Amino acid sequence: MAKIVDARGLVCPQPVILTRSALQETGDVITIVDNETAQMNVARMAKSSGAAVHAEKRDDGIYLHISRITDAHETPQPVVGKAVPAAGPLVLVVPGEFMGRGDDPELGSTLMRGFFLALGEVEPLPDAIVFFNSGVKLVTEDSAIVEPLRALCARGVKTLICRTCLAQFGLEDKVAVGEISNMLAIAETMLHAAKVVSL
């Protein structure tokens, strides 16, 4: 019997994450989505992991019937979400509260939340995440990414927050996750990294 994933009403990348998790448990999944973007994203992920996808549009949503291909003659597909780890620490730098450089703060916030939700599903995880400038707003009580950040910290990802930046925005007593740090520790973390990725 197929495992049902009801992803209606969920924003990217949640339908993909939930479907991929279900596919790791079973080879037969039905994911229900409510828009074509989610349909394309889920189907692309499933096909790239070696599954067949059949879409069925109904009044209450789009039903994606996903089945692992078991034909011995089928060409193996690459595993999605697996990156080659760098030969040393990987550091993620978050210098702003929005992702991207457009002029739509709502979109930038949505992209940032989606990125951190997806980050917990890929490998390798960063060894450390550094927040400075307006990026420190993302570690406060009201941030939409606090829960994904807590999950990353629980898995051993070190989170450093610039104390000077917190003071600038009056947020020193609002930190909900991570370690309040200083520029010396931040500089050492970045300069000792094998790879630094900036958002």
Secondary structure, 3 states (H helix, E strand, C coil): CCEEEECCCCCCCHHHHHHHHHHHHCCEEEEEECCHHHHHHHHHHHHHCCEEEEEEEECCEEEEEEEECCCCCCCCCCCCCECCCCCCCEEEEECCCCCCCCCCHHHHHHHHHHHHHHHCCCECCCCEEEECHHHHHHHECCCCCHHHHHHHHHCCCEEEEEHHHHHHCCCCCCECCCEEECHHHHHHHHHCCCEEEEC
